[in-house]
Amino acid sequence: MTGYNLIRFLYTKRRCFVKEQEPRVVLQCYDPMAGGNRHYDLNNFVHREPLDELNPLHEWVHECKRRRIDLKALVTEVRLSPSASNQELDEVNLWVKTKNIPCTVTQSDLTSPLAPTLDELRKIGG
């Protein structure tokens, strides 16, 4: 694929990541009558969020959709970010145990005492 667009970033990855077998799931319930341009105002200026007052959804379009997803069938491992704290590791382990998901929870291979913490990264980023 060429060019930059949302679909490309959601569904493709570089070849060096192919071994990860990471599932990517997107559920989209859109208004087929609205097109994809609910973010534009009367001056064709693009806004970050849809302009509900200017381009409302039709009344038959649900504001929120919920779908049942069988995580036990999909998830075989949870790999935490290198910047994840021990508290976050404990929380994820508890969540996996509570949900009875038969998978391992591991720190990233990139985890190192030399790697900056999340707070240090935030300071660098401004």
MARBAKOL-521416 format. One record per atom (N, C-alpha, C, CB): z, x, y; atom name; residue number from 1; residue in three letters. Coordinates in steps of 0.05 Angstrom, whole numbers, plus 5000, padded with zeros to 4 digits. Each point is the difference from the previous one (the first is absolute). Glycine has a CB too. Layout:
residues N
    pz    px    py  at    i   aa
     Z     X     Y  CA  NUM  ALA
...
END
This chain:
residues 126
    pz    px    py  at    i   aa
  5000  5017  4976   N    1  MET
  5000  4983  5024  CA    1  MET
  5000  5017  5025   C    1  MET
  5024  4964  4975  CB    1  MET
  4965  5026  5045   N    2  THR
  4999  5015  5026  CA    2  THR
  5012  4981  5021   C    2  THR
  4959  5028  4986  CB    2  THR
  5048  4985  5037   N    3  GLY
  5011  4984  5022  CA    3  GLY
  5030  4995  4996   C    3  GLY
  4955  4979  5007  CB    3  GLY
  5057  5011  5014   N    4  TYR
  5029  4994  4999  CA    4  TYR
  5003  4970  5003   C    4  TYR
  5011  5045  5020  CB    4  TYR
  5003  4943  4961   N    5  ASN
  5007  4972  5002  CA    5  ASN
  5024  4995  4981   C    5  ASN
  4953  4986  5011  CB    5  ASN
  5060  4991  4993   N    6  LEU
  5025  4994  4985  CA    6  LEU
  4995  4999  4970   C    6  LEU
  5016  4974  5040  CB    6  LEU
  4962  5014  4952   N    7  ILE
  4994  4997  4972  CA    7  ILE
  4998  5027  4986   C    7  ILE
  4977  4956  5009  CB    7  ILE
  5010  5062  5005   N    8  ARG
  4997  5027  4988  CA    8  ARG
  5027  5013  4995   C    8  ARG
  4956  5005  5024  CB    8  ARG
  5062  4993  4996   N    9  PHE
  5026  5013  4997  CA    9  PHE
  5018  4986  4980   C    9  PHE
  4996  5014  5047  CB    9  PHE
  5000  4960  4949   N   10  LEU
  5017  4986  4980  CA   10  LEU
  4991  5005  4971   C   10  LEU
  5007  4965  5034  CB   10  LEU
  4967  5038  4962   N   11  TYR
  4991  5000  4972  CA   11  TYR
  4989  5027  4991   C   11  TYR
  4990  4953  5006  CB   11  TYR
  5009  5067  5010   N   12  THR
  4990  5026  4991  CA   12  THR
  5020  5022  5004   C   12  THR
  4953  4985  5011  CB   12  THR
  5045  5036  4974   N   13  LYS
  5017  5023  5003  CA   13  LYS
  4984  5025  4995   C   13  LYS
  5041  4973  4987  CB   13  LYS
  4969  5049  5022   N   14  ARG
  4986  5025  4995  CA   14  ARG
  5002  5008  4971   C   14  ARG
  5009  5015  5047  CB   14  ARG
  4971  4999  4943   N   15  ARG
  4999  5008  4972  CA   15  ARG
  5025  5015  4991   C   15  ARG
  4950  5002  5004  CB   15  ARG
  5062  5013  5013   N   16  CYS
  5024  5016  4992  CA   16  CYS
  5024  4982  4993   C   16  CYS
  4984  5037  5030  CB   16  CYS
  5015  4937  4976   N   17  PHE
  5022  4982  4994  CA   17  PHE
  4994  4982  4976   C   17  PHE
  5012  5001  5048  CB   17  PHE
  4965  5003  4939   N   18  VAL
  4992  4982  4978  CA   18  VAL
  5020  4999  4977   C   18  VAL
  4953  5009  5013  CB   18  VAL
  5061  5013  4982   N   19  LYS
  5019  5001  4978  CA   19  LYS
  5025  4982  5005   C   19  LYS
  4985  5047  4991  CB   19  LYS
  5019  4945  5033   N   20  GLU
  5024  4983  5006  CA   20  GLU
  4998  4972  4989   C   20  GLU
  5006  5027  5041  CB   20  GLU
  4971  4963  4955   N   21  GLN
  4996  4973  4990  CA   21  GLN
  5017  4979  5015   C   21  GLN
  4990  5020  4955  CB   21  GLN
  5009  4982  5071   N   22  GLU
  5016  4983  5017  CA   22  GLU
  4987  4973  5003   C   22  GLU
  5017  5041  5025  CB   22  GLU
  4997  4937  4969   N   23  PRO
  4988  4974  5004  CA   23  PRO
  5001  4993  5030   C   23  PRO
  5014  4985  4953  CB   23  PRO
  4965  5003  5056   N   24  ARG
  4999  4990  5027  CA   24  ARG
  4992  4971  5000   C   24  ARG
  4987  5045  5018  CB   24  ARG
  5031  4938  4992   N   25  VAL
  4996  4971  4998  CA   25  VAL
  5000  4989  5028   C   25  VAL
  5021  4998  4955  CB   25  VAL
  4959  4986  5051   N   26  VAL
  4999  4987  5026  CA   26  VAL
  4995  4970  4995   C   26  VAL
  4982  5042  5024  CB   26  VAL
  5035  4941  4987   N   27  LEU
  4996  4971  4999  CA   27  LEU
  4994  4991  5028   C   27  LEU
  5032  4995  4960  CB   27  LEU
  4945  4992  5043   N   28  GLN
  4993  4991  5026  CA   28  GLN
  4991  4971  4999   C   28  GLN
  4986  5047  5013  CB   28  GLN
  5027  4936  5002   N   29  CYS
  4993  4972  5002  CA   29  CYS
  4992  4995  5029   C   29  CYS
  5032  4986  4962  CB   29  CYS
  4943  5013  5043   N   30  TYR
  4990  4998  5027  CA   30  TYR
  4989  4973  5006   C   30  TYR
  4991  5049  5000  CB   30  TYR
  5004  4945  5025   N   31  ASP
  4987  4976  5009  CA   31  ASP
  4970  5004  5000   C   31  ASP
  5041  4987  5028  CB   31  ASP
  4944  5001  4953   N   32  PRO
  4971  5005  4999  CA   32  PRO
  4985  4991  5025   C   32  PRO
  5004  4997  4951  CB   32  PRO
  5009  4985  5064   N   33  MET
  4987  4990  5024  CA   33  MET
  5005  5017  5025   C   33  MET
  5004  4954  4981  CB   33  MET
  5015  5064  5017   N   34  ALA
  5008  5016  5024  CA   34  ALA
  4985  5026  5003   C   34  ALA
  5045  4979  4996  CB   34  ALA
  4941  5029  4983   N   35  GLY
  4988  5027  5000  CA   35  GLY
  5022  5020  5000   C   35  GLY
  4960  4983  5025  CB   35  GLY
  5034  5042  4982   N   36  GLY
  5020  5021  5001  CA   36  GLY
  5008  5007  5028   C   36  GLY
  4983  5017  4957  CB   36  GLY
  5012  4966  5062   N   37  ASN
  5003  5008  5028  CA   37  ASN
  5022  4985  5015   C   37  ASN
  4953  5010  4999  CB   37  ASN
  5070  4985  4987   N   38  ARG
  5022  4986  5013  CA   38  ARG
  5015  5018  5019   C   38  ARG
  5004  4970  4961  CB   38  ARG
  4989  5056  5040   N   39  HIS
  5013  5020  5016  CA   39  HIS
  4987  5003  5028   C   39  HIS
  5013  5023  4958  CB   39  HIS
  4965  4964  5047   N   40  TYR
  4985  5003  5025  CA   40  TYR
  5008  4978  5020   C   40  TYR
  4962  5021  4975  CB   40  TYR
  5041  4988  5050   N   41  ASP
  5006  4980  5021  CA   41  ASP
  4974  4991  5013   C   41  ASP
  5045  5021  5008  CB   41  ASP
  4957  4964  5014   N   42  LEU
  4976  4989  5013  CA   42  LEU
  4983  5022  5013   C   42  LEU
  5025  4958  5009  CB   42  LEU
  4986  5065  4997   N   43  ASN
  4985  5023  5012  CA   43  ASN
  4991  5020  4978   C   43  ASN
  5027  4994  5042  CB   43  ASN
  4974  4998  4933   N   44  ASN
  4992  5017  4978  CA   44  ASN
  5018  5024  4997   C   44  ASN
  4954  4984  5006  CB   44  ASN
  5070  5015  5004   N   45  PHE
  5020  5021  4997  CA   45  PHE
  5014  4996  4973   C   45  PHE
  5006  5005  5051  CB   45  PHE
  4997  5017  4934   N   46  VAL
  5012  4998  4973  CA   46  VAL
  5031  5003  5003   C   46  VAL
  4958  5018  4978  CB   46  VAL
  5057  4964  5010   N   47  HIS
  5029  5002  4999  CA   47  HIS
  5009  5007  4972   C   47  HIS
  5004  4966  5037  CB   47  HIS
  5020  5046  4962   N   48  ARG
  5011  5009  4974  CA   48  ARG
  5005  4977  4981   C   48  ARG
  5020  5039  5024  CB   48  ARG
  4991  4940  4987   N   49  GLU
  5007  4976  4983  CA   49  GLU
  4980  4978  5006   C   49  GLU
  5049  5013  5000  CB   49  GLU
  4947  4969  4981   N   50  PRO
  4982  4977  5005  CA   50  PRO
  5011  4983  5023   C   50  PRO
  4986  4999  4952  CB   50  PRO
  4996  4990  5064   N   51  LEU
  5008  4983  5022  CA   51  LEU
  5001  4971  4992   C   51  LEU
  4979  5033  5032  CB   51  LEU
  5044  4959  4957   N   52  ASP
  5003  4974  4989  CA   52  ASP
  4995  4978  5020   C   52  ASP
  5032  5019  4968  CB   52  ASP
  4977  4985  5057   N   53  GLU
  4997  4979  5020  CA   53  GLU
  4970  4997  5008   C   53  GLU
  5046  5010  5017  CB   53  GLU
  4938  5011  4981   N   54  LEU
  4972  4999  5008  CA   54  LEU
  4982  4994  4976   C   54  LEU
  5010  5032  5037  CB   54  LEU
  4997  4979  4940   N   55  ASN
  4985  4997  4975  CA   55  ASN
  5018  4991  4978   C   55  ASN
  4967  5036  5015  CB   55  ASN
  5042  4939  4986   N   56  PRO
  5019  4991  4979  CA   56  PRO
  4987  4997  4973   C   56  PRO
  5026  4977  5036  CB   56  PRO
  4990  5026  4943   N   57  LEU
  4991  4994  4973  CA   57  LEU
  4997  4970  4997   C   57  LEU
  5023  5041  4982  CB   57  LEU
  4959  4950  5001   N   58  HIS
  4997  4972  4995  CA   58  HIS
  5026  4990  4986   C   58  HIS
  4950  5004  4996  CB   58  HIS
  5056  4971  5008   N   59  GLU
  5026  4990  4989  CA   59  GLU
  5001  5001  4970   C   59  GLU
  5003  4970  5040  CB   59  GLU
  4974  5031  4946   N   60  TRP
  5000  5001  4971  CA   60  TRP
  5003  5028  4989   C   60  TRP
  4972  4959  5000  CB   60  TRP
  5029  5061  5017   N   61  VAL
  5004  5028  4992  CA   61  VAL
  5030  5006  4999   C   61  VAL
  4955  5014  5019  CB   61  VAL
  5055  4994  4958   N   62  HIS
  5029  5005  4997  CA   62  HIS
  5007  5025  5017   C   62  HIS
  5000  4980  4954  CB   62  HIS
  5024  5018  5059   N   63  GLU
  5010  5023  5015  CA   63  GLU
  5010  5022  4982   C   63  GLU
  5012  4968  5037  CB   63  GLU
  4997  5025  4940   N   64  CYS
  5011  5020  4981  CA   64  CYS
  4992  4992  4972   C   64  CYS
  5039  5010  5031  CB   64  CYS
  4952  5010  4954   N   65  LYS
  4994  4995  4971  CA   65  LYS
  5018  5018  4984   C   65  LYS
  4951  4988  5011  CB   65  LYS
  5058  5002  4966   N   66  ARG
  5015  5016  4982  CA   66  ARG
  4986  5000  4973   C   66  ARG
  5044  4989  5024  CB   66  ARG
  4955  5034  4964   N   67  ARG
  4987  5002  4973  CA   67  ARG
  5020  5014  4981   C   67  ARG
  4954  5002  5021  CB   67  ARG
  5046  4989  4955   N   68  ARG
  5016  5013  4979  CA   68  ARG
  4985  5024  4989   C   68  ARG
  5023  4956  4989  CB   68  ARG
  4990  5067  5011   N   69  ILE
  4988  5024  4990  CA   69  ILE
  5019  5011  4979   C   69  ILE
  4976  5010  5044  CB   69  ILE
  5014  4997  4933   N   70  ASP
  5016  5010  4978  CA   70  ASP
  5002  5030  5003   C   70  ASP
  4985  4963  4969  CB   70  ASP
  5036  5046  5046   N   71  LEU
  5004  5029  5005  CA   71  LEU
  5005  5015  4974   C   71  LEU
  5017  4989  5045  CB   71  LEU
  4996  4998  4936   N   72  LYS
  5006  5013  4975  CA   72  LYS
  4975  5009  4986   C   72  LYS
  5041  4973  4995  CB   72  LYS
  4937  5012  5008   N   73  ALA
  4975  5007  4987  CA   73  ALA
  4985  5021  5016   C   73  ALA
  4998  4954  4981  CB   73  ALA
  5007  5048  5045   N   74  LEU
  4984  5018  5017  CA   74  LEU
  5013  5027  5005   C   74  LEU
  4983  4960  5022  CB   74  LEU
  5043  5040  4983   N   75  VAL
  5014  5024  5008  CA   75  VAL
  5010  5016  4976   C   75  VAL
  5014  4977  5043  CB   75  VAL
  4978  5048  4956   N   76  THR
  5009  5018  4978  CA   76  THR
  5017  5022  5011   C   76  THR
  4959  4990  4975  CB   76  THR
  5041  5015  5051   N   77  GLU
  5017  5020  5012  CA   77  GLU
  5002  4995  5030   C   77  GLU
  4985  5033  4965  CB   77  GLU
  5038  4974  5046   N   78  VAL
  5004  4999  5029  CA   78  VAL
  5005  5029  5009   C   78  VAL
  5019  4952  5000  CB   78  VAL
  4964  5058  5017   N   79  ARG
  5002  5027  5010  CA   79  ARG
  5008  4998  5030   C   79  ARG
  4965  5018  4967  CB   79  ARG
  5058  4995  5039   N   80  LEU
  5010  4998  5028  CA   80  LEU
  4989  5021  5018   C   80  LEU
  5042  4981  4981  CB   80  LEU
  4957  5013  5044   N   81  SER
  4991  5019  5020  CA   81  SER
  5017  5025  5001   C   81  SER
  4983  4961  5027  CB   81  SER
  5005  5062  4980   N   82  PRO
  5016  5024  5003  CA   82  PRO
  5023  4997  5020   C   82  PRO
  4960  5026  4987  CB   82  PRO
  5037  4956  5032   N   83  SER
  5021  4997  5020  CA   83  SER
  5021  4979  4993   C   83  SER
  4966  5014  5034  CB   83  SER
  5032  4974  4942   N   84  ALA
  5019  4980  4991  CA   84  ALA
  5028  5012  4996   C   84  ALA
  4963  4974  4978  CB   84  ALA
  5057  5012  5032   N   85  SER
  5027  5010  4997  CA   85  SER
  5011  4993  4972   C   85  SER
  5007  4995  5050  CB   85  SER
  5016  5016  4944   N   86  ASN
  5014  4993  4975  CA   86  ASN
  5008  4971  5000   C   86  ASN
  5016  5048  4995  CB   86  ASN
  4992  4942  5028   N   87  GLN
  5007  4971  5002  CA   87  GLN
  4976  4983  4993   C   87  GLN
  5035  5011  5035  CB   87  GLN
  4941  4996  4975   N   88  GLU
  4976  4985  4994  CA   88  GLU
  4993  5002  4971   C   88  GLU
  4983  5008  5047  CB   88  GLU
  5021  5015  4941   N   89  LEU
  4995  5003  4971  CA   89  LEU
  5019  4981  4985   C   89  LEU
  4986  5049  5006  CB   89  LEU
  5039  4950  5001   N   90  ASP
  5019  4982  4987  CA   90  ASP
  4992  4971  5003   C   90  ASP
  5036  5034  5009  CB   90  ASP
  4955  4959  5016   N   91  GLU
  4991  4972  5005  CA   91  GLU
  4976  4992  4983   C   91  GLU
  5017  5004  5047  CB   91  GLU
  4964  5014  4950   N   92  VAL
  4976  4995  4984  CA   92  VAL
  5008  4998  4971   C   92  VAL
  4971  5024  5033  CB   92  VAL
  5046  4994  4957   N   93  ASN
  5009  4998  4973  CA   93  ASN
  5014  4974  4994   C   93  ASN
  5006  5049  4999  CB   93  ASN
  5011  4942  5020   N   94  LEU
  5014  4974  4997  CA   94  LEU
  4980  4977  4999   C   94  LEU
  5040  5019  5024  CB   94  LEU
  4940  4982  4994   N   95  TRP
  4980  4979  5001  CA   95  TRP
  4984  4998  4973   C   95  TRP
  4996  5006  5050  CB   95  TRP
  4996  5017  4940   N   96  VAL
  4985  5001  4975  CA   96  VAL
  5017  4989  4977   C   96  VAL
  4974  5040  5017  CB   96  VAL
  5052  4968  4983   N   97  LYS
  5018  4990  4979  CA   97  LYS
  5005  4970  5002   C   97  LYS
  5022  5045  4999  CB   97  LYS
  4982  4946  5026   N   98  THR
  5005  4971  5005  CA   98  THR
  4976  4983  4991   C   98  THR
  5030  5012  5038  CB   98  THR
  4946  4998  4968   N   99  LYS
  4975  4985  4994  CA   99  LYS
  4992  5005  4970   C   99  LYS
  4986  5004  5048  CB   99  LYS
  5029  5013  4938   N  100  ASN
  4994  5005  4972  CA  100  ASN
  4971  5011  4996   C  100  ASN
  5033  4964  4987  CB  100  ASN
  4959  5054  5030   N  101  ILE
  4974  5012  4998  CA  101  ILE
  5002  5026  4984   C  101  ILE
  4986  4979  5045  CB  101  ILE
  5000  5023  4933   N  102  PRO
  5003  5023  4983  CA  102  PRO
  4983  5024  5010   C  102  PRO
  5009  4969  4961  CB  102  PRO
  5001  5044  5060   N  103  CYS
  4985  5022  5010  CA  103  CYS
  5019  5022  5010   C  103  CYS
  4962  4970  5013  CB  103  CYS
  5028  5053  4991   N  104  THR
  5016  5022  5010  CA  104  THR
  4999  5001  5031   C  104  THR
  4993  5026  4957  CB  104  THR
  5028  4984  5055   N  105  VAL
  5000  5004  5029  CA  105  VAL
  5004  5030  5004   C  105  VAL
  5019  4953  5010  CB  105  VAL
  4963  5060  5003   N  106  THR
  5001  5029  5004  CA  106  THR
  4994  5007  5029   C  106  THR
  4987  5007  4952  CB  106  THR
  5024  5016  5055   N  107  GLN
  4993  5011  5026  CA  107  GLN
  4972  5012  4999   C  107  GLN
  5049  5010  5010  CB  107  GLN
  4938  4992  5013   N  108  SER
  4974  5011  5002  CA  108  SER
  5000  5029  4991   C  108  SER
  4989  4969  5037  CB  108  SER
  4989  5041  4952   N  109  ASP
  4997  5028  4993  CA  109  ASP
  5001  5018  5025   C  109  ASP
  4973  4987  4960  CB  109  ASP
  5023  5000  5063   N  110  LEU
  5001  5015  5025  CA  110  LEU
  5028  5004  5011   C  110  LEU
  4954  4982  5010  CB  110  LEU
  5066  5006  4977   N  111  THR
  5027  5001  5010  CA  111  THR
  5010  5029  4998   C  111  THR
  5009  4953  4985  CB  111  THR
  5002  5057  5037   N  112  SER
  5010  5027  5001  CA  112  SER
  5021  5002  5021   C  112  SER
  4955  5018  4985  CB  112  SER
  5064  5000  5012   N  113  PRO
  5021  5004  5021  CA  113  PRO
  4987  5012  5025   C  113  PRO
  5035  5007  4965  CB  113  PRO
  4941  5004  5033   N  114  LEU
  4986  5010  5023  CA  114  LEU
  4985  4979  5016   C  114  LEU
  4997  5043  4976  CB  114  LEU
  4998  4934  5011   N  115  ALA
  4985  4979  5014  CA  115  ALA
  5018  4987  5021   C  115  ALA
  4973  4991  4958  CB  115  ALA
  5015  5002  5065   N  116  PRO
  5016  4987  5021  CA  116  PRO
  5010  4972  4992   C  116  PRO
  4974  5026  5034  CB  116  PRO
  5049  4966  4975   N  117  THR
  5010  4974  4995  CA  117  THR
  4985  4980  5018   C  117  THR
  5046  5018  4988  CB  117  THR
  4958  4956  5006   N  118  LEU
  4987  4979  5016  CA  118  LEU
  5008  5002  5029   C  118  LEU
  4998  4971  4959  CB  118  LEU
  5028  5034  5046   N  119  ASP
  5010  5003  5027  CA  119  ASP
  4987  5023  5015   C  119  ASP
  5044  4980  4986  CB  119  ASP
  4953  5043  4999   N  120  GLU
  4987  5023  5012  CA  120  GLU
  4971  4994  5007   C  120  GLU
  5031  5031  4974  CB  120  GLU
  4955  4955  5008   N  121  LEU
  4972  4992  5005  CA  121  LEU
  4998  4982  5024   C  121  LEU
  4990  5004  4952  CB  121  LEU
  5029  4978  5051   N  122  ARG
  4999  4981  5023  CA  122  ARG
  5004  5016  5026   C  122  ARG
  5019  4963  4972  CB  122  ARG
  4998  5057  5028   N  123  LYS
  5005  5017  5024  CA  123  LYS
  4974  5015  5007   C  123  LYS
  5048  5005  4988  CB  123  LYS
  4938  5005  4992   N  124  ILE
  4975  5014  5005  CA  124  ILE
  4979  4982  5012   C  124  ILE
  5010  5031  4962  CB  124  ILE
  4989  4944  5027   N  125  GLY
  4980  4981  5008  CA  125  GLY
  5005  4988  5028   C  125  GLY
  4993  4990  4953  CB  125  GLY
  5030  5015  5058   N  126  GLY
  5005  4990  5027  CA  126  GLY
  5016  4975  4999   C  126  GLY
  4959  5020  5016  CB  126  GLY
END
